[in-house]
Amino acid sequence: MRSSPPFVPIPPAAVLTLLAGCGAEDALAPLGPVVGAPIQVVPFSAPIQGVEAQPAHNNLDIVVHEGRYFLAFRTAPSHFASEEAELYVVSSADQERWTLETRVALGTDVRVPRLLSYGGALYLYFAVLGEDPTRFEPQGTMLAVYEGPGRFSEPSRSRHG
């Protein structure tokens, strides 16, 4: 009686190499996310009506909601706490032409915007801090809800912050 040869698994890279050698590149689906060339967004290459960029741009977040890219970012005189800090949310269908959705300026430091698209709604969460650039003065978390093009609700204290 003859025994069959032992099973030897073929590494996925070898399978892809073999398929590519057969001219099957077009039949292969991408394996995972495809990353394209980087696109500089902030600072913006073209001015956005209603957005006044300051020297520091940080604390970015982006999400796709209802087929549009929504980008939230903090801008201020520096990375440190400032009463001049502002958060902006802008949106775009193509990541090239952006539209102002909302501006948050509370006269105290605001930062760490987080966008959440969930259950058909878009939420903006952010941290409120103090004005002193040499101290860390957390004051809680606020929340605003997207109501439609160019409209977010007034920020309110988050139940969890």
Contacts in CASP RR format, 6 or more apart in sequence:
PFRMAT RR
TARGET T0000
AUTHOR 0000-0000-0000
METHOD contacts of the structure
MODEL  1
MRSSPPFVPIPPAAVLTLLAGCGAEDALAPLGPVVGAPIQVVPFSAPIQG
VEAQPAHNNLDIVVHEGRYFLAFRTAPSHFASEEAELYVVSSADQERWTL
ETRVALGTDVRVPRLLSYGGALYLYFAVLGEDPTRFEPQGTMLAVYEGPG
RFSEPSRSRHG
16 28 0 8 1.000
19 25 0 8 1.000
19 27 0 8 1.000
19 28 0 8 1.000
20 28 0 8 1.000
39 95 0 8 1.000
39 96 0 8 1.000
41 71 0 8 1.000
41 95 0 8 1.000
41 98 0 8 1.000
42 53 0 8 1.000
42 57 0 8 1.000
42 60 0 8 1.000
42 71 0 8 1.000
42 73 0 8 1.000
42 75 0 8 1.000
43 53 0 8 1.000
43 57 0 8 1.000
44 51 0 8 1.000
44 53 0 8 1.000
44 98 0 8 1.000
46 97 0 8 1.000
48 90 0 8 1.000
48 98 0 8 1.000
48 99 0 8 1.000
48 100 0 8 1.000
49 100 0 8 1.000
50 100 0 8 1.000
50 103 0 8 1.000
51 88 0 8 1.000
51 90 0 8 1.000
51 98 0 8 1.000
51 100 0 8 1.000
51 103 0 8 1.000
52 75 0 8 1.000
52 86 0 8 1.000
53 75 0 8 1.000
54 75 0 8 1.000
54 76 0 8 1.000
54 77 0 8 1.000
54 84 0 8 1.000
54 86 0 8 1.000
55 76 0 8 1.000
55 77 0 8 1.000
55 78 0 8 1.000
56 74 0 8 1.000
56 75 0 8 1.000
56 76 0 8 1.000
56 77 0 8 1.000
56 78 0 8 1.000
56 79 0 8 1.000
57 73 0 8 1.000
57 74 0 8 1.000
57 75 0 8 1.000
58 73 0 8 1.000
58 74 0 8 1.000
58 79 0 8 1.000
58 111 0 8 1.000
59 73 0 8 1.000
59 74 0 8 1.000
59 111 0 8 1.000
59 112 0 8 1.000
59 113 0 8 1.000
60 71 0 8 1.000
60 72 0 8 1.000
60 73 0 8 1.000
60 74 0 8 1.000
60 113 0 8 1.000
61 71 0 8 1.000
61 72 0 8 1.000
61 73 0 8 1.000
61 113 0 8 1.000
61 114 0 8 1.000
61 115 0 8 1.000
62 69 0 8 1.000
62 70 0 8 1.000
62 71 0 8 1.000
62 72 0 8 1.000
62 115 0 8 1.000
63 69 0 8 1.000
63 70 0 8 1.000
63 115 0 8 1.000
63 116 0 8 1.000
63 117 0 8 1.000
63 122 0 8 1.000
64 70 0 8 1.000
64 117 0 8 1.000
65 115 0 8 1.000
65 117 0 8 1.000
65 120 0 8 1.000
65 122 0 8 1.000
65 146 0 8 1.000
66 117 0 8 1.000
66 120 0 8 1.000
66 122 0 8 1.000
67 93 0 8 1.000
68 91 0 8 1.000
68 92 0 8 1.000
68 93 0 8 1.000
69 91 0 8 1.000
69 92 0 8 1.000
69 93 0 8 1.000
69 95 0 8 1.000
70 89 0 8 1.000
70 90 0 8 1.000
70 91 0 8 1.000
70 101 0 8 1.000
70 115 0 8 1.000
70 117 0 8 1.000
70 122 0 8 1.000
70 146 0 8 1.000
71 89 0 8 1.000
71 90 0 8 1.000
71 91 0 8 1.000
71 92 0 8 1.000
71 98 0 8 1.000
72 87 0 8 1.000
72 88 0 8 1.000
72 89 0 8 1.000
72 113 0 8 1.000
72 114 0 8 1.000
72 115 0 8 1.000
72 124 0 8 1.000
72 126 0 8 1.000
73 87 0 8 1.000
73 88 0 8 1.000
73 113 0 8 1.000
74 85 0 8 1.000
74 86 0 8 1.000
74 87 0 8 1.000
74 110 0 8 1.000
74 111 0 8 1.000
74 112 0 8 1.000
74 113 0 8 1.000
75 85 0 8 1.000
75 86 0 8 1.000
75 87 0 8 1.000
75 88 0 8 1.000
76 82 0 8 1.000
76 84 0 8 1.000
76 85 0 8 1.000
76 86 0 8 1.000
76 109 0 8 1.000
77 84 0 8 1.000
78 133 0 8 1.000
80 133 0 8 1.000
80 134 0 8 1.000
81 109 0 8 1.000
81 129 0 8 1.000
81 130 0 8 1.000
81 131 0 8 1.000
81 132 0 8 1.000
81 133 0 8 1.000
81 135 0 8 1.000
81 136 0 8 1.000
81 137 0 8 1.000
82 109 0 8 1.000
82 131 0 8 1.000
82 133 0 8 1.000
83 107 0 8 1.000
83 108 0 8 1.000
83 109 0 8 1.000
83 130 0 8 1.000
83 131 0 8 1.000
84 107 0 8 1.000
85 105 0 8 1.000
85 107 0 8 1.000
85 108 0 8 1.000
85 109 0 8 1.000
85 110 0 8 1.000
85 111 0 8 1.000
86 103 0 8 1.000
86 104 0 8 1.000
86 105 0 8 1.000
86 110 0 8 1.000
87 103 0 8 1.000
87 104 0 8 1.000
87 105 0 8 1.000
87 110 0 8 1.000
87 111 0 8 1.000
87 113 0 8 1.000
87 124 0 8 1.000
87 126 0 8 1.000
88 100 0 8 1.000
88 102 0 8 1.000
88 103 0 8 1.000
88 104 0 8 1.000
89 100 0 8 1.000
89 101 0 8 1.000
89 102 0 8 1.000
89 113 0 8 1.000
89 115 0 8 1.000
89 124 0 8 1.000
89 152 0 8 1.000
90 98 0 8 1.000
90 99 0 8 1.000
90 100 0 8 1.000
90 101 0 8 1.000
91 98 0 8 1.000
91 99 0 8 1.000
91 101 0 8 1.000
92 98 0 8 1.000
92 99 0 8 1.000
99 149 0 8 1.000
99 150 0 8 1.000
100 150 0 8 1.000
101 146 0 8 1.000
101 149 0 8 1.000
101 150 0 8 1.000
101 151 0 8 1.000
101 152 0 8 1.000
102 124 0 8 1.000
102 144 0 8 1.000
102 150 0 8 1.000
102 151 0 8 1.000
102 152 0 8 1.000
104 110 0 8 1.000
104 124 0 8 1.000
104 126 0 8 1.000
104 142 0 8 1.000
104 144 0 8 1.000
104 155 0 8 1.000
106 128 0 8 1.000
106 155 0 8 1.000
107 131 0 8 1.000
108 128 0 8 1.000
108 129 0 8 1.000
108 130 0 8 1.000
108 131 0 8 1.000
108 139 0 8 1.000
109 128 0 8 1.000
109 129 0 8 1.000
109 130 0 8 1.000
109 131 0 8 1.000
110 126 0 8 1.000
110 127 0 8 1.000
110 128 0 8 1.000
110 129 0 8 1.000
110 142 0 8 1.000
111 126 0 8 1.000
111 127 0 8 1.000
111 129 0 8 1.000
112 126 0 8 1.000
112 127 0 8 1.000
113 124 0 8 1.000
113 125 0 8 1.000
113 126 0 8 1.000
114 124 0 8 1.000
114 125 0 8 1.000
114 126 0 8 1.000
115 122 0 8 1.000
115 123 0 8 1.000
115 124 0 8 1.000
116 122 0 8 1.000
116 123 0 8 1.000
116 125 0 8 1.000
117 123 0 8 1.000
121 145 0 8 1.000
121 146 0 8 1.000
122 145 0 8 1.000
122 146 0 8 1.000
123 143 0 8 1.000
123 144 0 8 1.000
123 145 0 8 1.000
123 146 0 8 1.000
124 143 0 8 1.000
124 144 0 8 1.000
124 145 0 8 1.000
124 146 0 8 1.000
124 152 0 8 1.000
124 155 0 8 1.000
125 141 0 8 1.000
125 142 0 8 1.000
125 143 0 8 1.000
125 158 0 8 1.000
126 141 0 8 1.000
126 142 0 8 1.000
126 155 0 8 1.000
127 138 0 8 1.000
127 140 0 8 1.000
127 141 0 8 1.000
128 138 0 8 1.000
128 139 0 8 1.000
128 140 0 8 1.000
128 141 0 8 1.000
128 142 0 8 1.000
129 136 0 8 1.000
129 137 0 8 1.000
129 138 0 8 1.000
129 139 0 8 1.000
130 137 0 8 1.000
130 139 0 8 1.000
131 137 0 8 1.000
140 157 0 8 1.000
140 158 0 8 1.000
140 161 0 8 1.000
141 157 0 8 1.000
141 158 0 8 1.000
141 160 0 8 1.000
141 161 0 8 1.000
142 155 0 8 1.000
142 156 0 8 1.000
142 157 0 8 1.000
142 158 0 8 1.000
143 155 0 8 1.000
143 156 0 8 1.000
143 157 0 8 1.000
143 158 0 8 1.000
144 152 0 8 1.000
144 153 0 8 1.000
144 154 0 8 1.000
144 155 0 8 1.000
144 156 0 8 1.000
145 152 0 8 1.000
145 153 0 8 1.000
146 152 0 8 1.000
147 153 0 8 1.000
END
